[in-house]
Amino acid sequence: MYKIRPCLKMHNLKSMAEKKKKVIVGLSGGLDSAVALLLLKKQGYQPIGLTLKFNSQQSRESVNQARKNCQKLKVPFKTLDCRQEFKKQVIDYFSKLLKQGKTPNPCIVCNPLVKFKALFNFASQQNCQYVATGHYARIKNGQLLRAKDENKDQSYFLCLMRQNQLKRIIFPLGNLTKQEVYQIAKKEKLGSVIQQKESQDLCFKLPKLAANPGTIVDSQKNILGRHQGLHEYTVGQRKGIKLSNGPWKVTGFDYKKNQLIVTNKKNDPLLSKKEIALTRTHFISGRPKQKSIKVKAKTRFNQPLASAKLSLSSAGPASRLIFDRPQKSVAPGQWAVFYLPRRSGAKTDDGEICLGGGMIK
């Protein structure tokens, strides 16, 4: 039997009787959620597989694959139509920020507002206490921790969750590496899921926005050319800037004048920021009492954690993040996610605690 090691113990599941409880498992048709389902079944839970339908572009193959894996494991399989809520909370949100020339992150808002909301609602209908997914993250004492496999850690996308939600969530893959998960899937022959590619693309069709032409300028506001819309660019981007004497990179935007600001200097300090303003600041376990705290933070999913100080406003969701060293490609609309630094002397497998996050202004 495969063991989930200390991962499930983090949920304070103390007895075998508790392990017999039903759990709703979100299934995408991919490798990770399939292995999560398998591990829960082997641990004595009574899982129910649930695939959430978000949009018409969702692959019929992925839904069928989730169904096949449930059939193989003799687990009930259900689907739930979430298209209307997904459009309202994710696609419309994404389109709104794009029109403003910002770089939104749909996964961060989807998790609390659509995905886990739907899982919890379905769990209540089925009299299930727990829900589970194939996310690479860990939970301990109601706190969100980074995964053992730091290259696959997905706690960044979970920064808007609440502590009372975490107490009902199981992440079976939190203490496993991607390679271990792959080997489990291969050994158990979980259908063609083991051959599916990793996906980093949007799970919905990008909304087509009307052109909104404006000027391309340098830091001195010298006009260099024209653009067809700020929504086509993000900070640090080089592709699509058709100017001579390049390569050129985006350093920022003047939203009022609809101007795209660029540079062709390789190490232009405007490409990095040491201090950033945040809005919609959220804390998973409640707002700290201190006005400023030392944190580790990142401004994009695939960035390493960097040391910083988080300064909070006296009231409201505004905050400022001051890094020890400048950070590259800080894009408005993206999310800065902050973590409590690992304590001195802590075990090497104790992941940093995710405190929450804020949207970059």
Secondary structure, 3 states (H helix, E strand, C coil): CCCCHHHHHHHCCCCHHHHCCEEEEECCCCHHHHHHHHHHHHCCCEEEEEEEECCCCCCHHHHHHHHHHHHHCCCCEEEEECHHHHHHHHHHHHHHHHHCCCCCCHHHHHHHHHHHHHHHHHHHHCCCCEEECCCCCEEECCEEECCCCCCCCCHHHHCCCCHHHHCCEECCCCCCCHHHHHHHHHHHCCHHHHHCCCCCCCCCCCCCCCCCCEEEECCCCCEEEEECCHHHCCCCCCCCCCCCCCCCEEEEEECCCCEEEEECCCCCHHHEEEEEEEEEEEECCCCCCCCEEEEEEECCCCCCCEEEEEEECCCCCCEEEEEEEEEECCCCCCEEEEEECCCCCCCCCCCCEEEEEEEEC
